[in-house]
Amino acid sequence: MTLRAYLTRSYIVLILASGLVMTHGVGAAPPEDDGTIIRIIFPAEGVVIAGNDVDLEYKFLKGELADHVIFYLDGQPITGPFQAIMGLSSGSHQIKLVAATADHRLLKATATVRFQVK
């Protein structure tokens, strides 16, 4: 996949080979650390799972600003329920959890795990 970056007056524009365009404000503040803690308990890093369904167990300890967790599977946001992820194809997968505020601002607290489905 190729990536091209263009600097405009106030944004960096990223154009991926897929045609997806992403922008990031120049000088934008990094995600805030409000003391939130997120830990993925299962699946563990590098585990090989038989079958197409993965039970998801995680801990979410809210900080001052955190309201909920945003879930990503293989880089794409997913919607619940989040006790299990069903129908995964064979191969490598990644789950990422990111803490967010009530107005969906992302916070610094994240947890990521990579695993295999057989």
Secondary structure per residue as TSV (DSSP state, phi and psi in degrees):
chain	resnum	aa	ss	phi	psi
A	1	M	-	360.0	133.9
A	2	T	-	-97.8	156.8
A	3	L	E	-136.8	127.5
A	4	R	E	-119.0	138.0
A	5	A	E	-120.2	136.6
A	6	Y	E	-125.1	133.4
A	7	L	E	-97.1	117.1
A	8	T	-	-100.8	-171.9
A	9	R	S	-58.0	-40.8
A	10	S	S	-132.9	3.2
A	11	Y	E	-137.8	151.0
A	12	I	E	-97.8	124.1
A	13	V	E	-105.1	123.0
A	14	L	E	-106.1	124.8
A	15	I	E	-115.4	114.9
A	16	L	E	-86.5	158.4
A	17	A	T	-56.8	-28.3
A	18	S	T	-72.0	-9.2
A	19	G	S	95.3	-6.3
A	20	L	-	-68.3	134.0
A	21	V	E	-113.9	129.3
A	22	M	E	-123.3	145.1
A	23	T	E	-124.6	150.8
A	24	H	E	-140.3	122.3
A	25	G	E	-61.8	133.1
A	26	V	T	-67.1	131.4
A	27	G	T	76.3	9.8
A	28	A	-	-63.3	143.4
A	29	A	-	-67.6	141.6
A	30	P	-	-68.5	161.7
A	31	P	-	-55.5	142.5
A	32	E	B	-81.1	142.0
A	33	D	-	-98.2	106.1
A	34	D	-	-103.7	10.9
A	35	G	S	91.6	1.0
A	36	T	-	-64.2	144.5
A	37	I	E	-126.1	130.3
A	38	I	E	-125.9	131.8
A	39	R	E	-135.1	132.6
A	40	I	E	-91.6	121.0
A	41	I	E	-87.3	-46.8
A	42	F	E	-145.6	136.3
A	43	P	S	-76.4	154.1
A	44	A	-	-82.6	157.3
A	45	E	T	-55.3	126.9
A	46	G	T	79.5	0.4
A	47	V	-	-65.8	149.2
A	48	V	E	-106.4	125.2
A	49	I	E	-112.3	129.5
A	50	A	S	-86.7	132.9
A	51	G	S	101.6	177.1
A	52	N	S	-105.9	1.6
A	53	D	-	-116.3	138.0
A	54	V	E	-123.7	121.2
A	55	D	E	-72.9	138.2
A	56	L	-	-115.5	124.2
A	57	E	E	-126.9	127.9
A	58	Y	E	-147.3	162.3
A	59	K	E	-114.2	135.9
A	60	F	E	-131.7	106.5
A	61	L	E	-107.9	108.1
A	62	K	-	-69.1	138.0
A	63	G	-	-91.2	-157.7
A	64	E	S	-65.9	-33.5
A	65	L	S	-109.9	-19.2
A	66	A	-	-64.7	141.3
A	67	D	-	-124.0	-37.9
A	68	H	E	-157.2	177.3
A	69	V	E	-114.0	138.4
A	70	I	E	-102.2	132.7
A	71	F	E	-106.5	136.6
A	72	Y	E	-126.3	137.0
A	73	L	E	-119.6	120.4
A	74	D	T	52.1	41.0
A	75	G	T	84.6	-3.1
A	76	Q	E	-112.0	135.5
A	77	P	E	-64.2	142.8
A	78	I	E	-125.7	158.4
A	79	T	-	-110.0	158.8
A	80	G	S	-69.8	-177.4
A	81	P	-	-74.8	156.4
A	82	F	-	-107.4	15.8
A	83	Q	S	-77.4	-23.9
A	84	A	E	-152.2	148.9
A	85	I	E	-112.5	119.6
A	86	M	-	-104.5	149.3
A	87	G	-	73.1	32.4
A	88	L	-	-72.8	144.0
A	89	S	-	-78.9	161.1
A	90	S	S	-64.8	146.0
A	91	G	E	123.6	-166.8
A	92	S	E	-81.6	142.0
A	93	H	E	-141.1	159.9
A	94	Q	E	-135.9	134.3
A	95	I	E	-112.6	133.1
A	96	K	E	-130.2	133.0
A	97	L	E	-114.7	134.8
A	98	V	E	-131.4	130.0
A	99	A	E	-72.1	144.8
A	100	A	E	-140.7	156.2
A	101	T	-	-82.5	174.5
A	102	A	T	-60.3	-29.6
A	103	D	T	-94.9	19.5
A	104	H	-	70.4	19.2
A	105	R	-	-73.9	129.4
A	106	L	E	-74.1	140.4
A	107	L	E	-105.4	174.3
A	108	K	E	-71.1	-29.7
A	109	A	E	-65.0	120.7
A	110	T	E	-141.2	161.8
A	111	A	E	-145.6	136.2
A	112	T	E	-134.1	141.4
A	113	V	E	-140.4	140.0
A	114	R	E	-112.7	139.6
A	115	F	E	-151.4	170.0
A	116	Q	E	-116.5	144.4
A	117	V	E	-114.4	128.2
A	118	K	-	-105.2	360.0
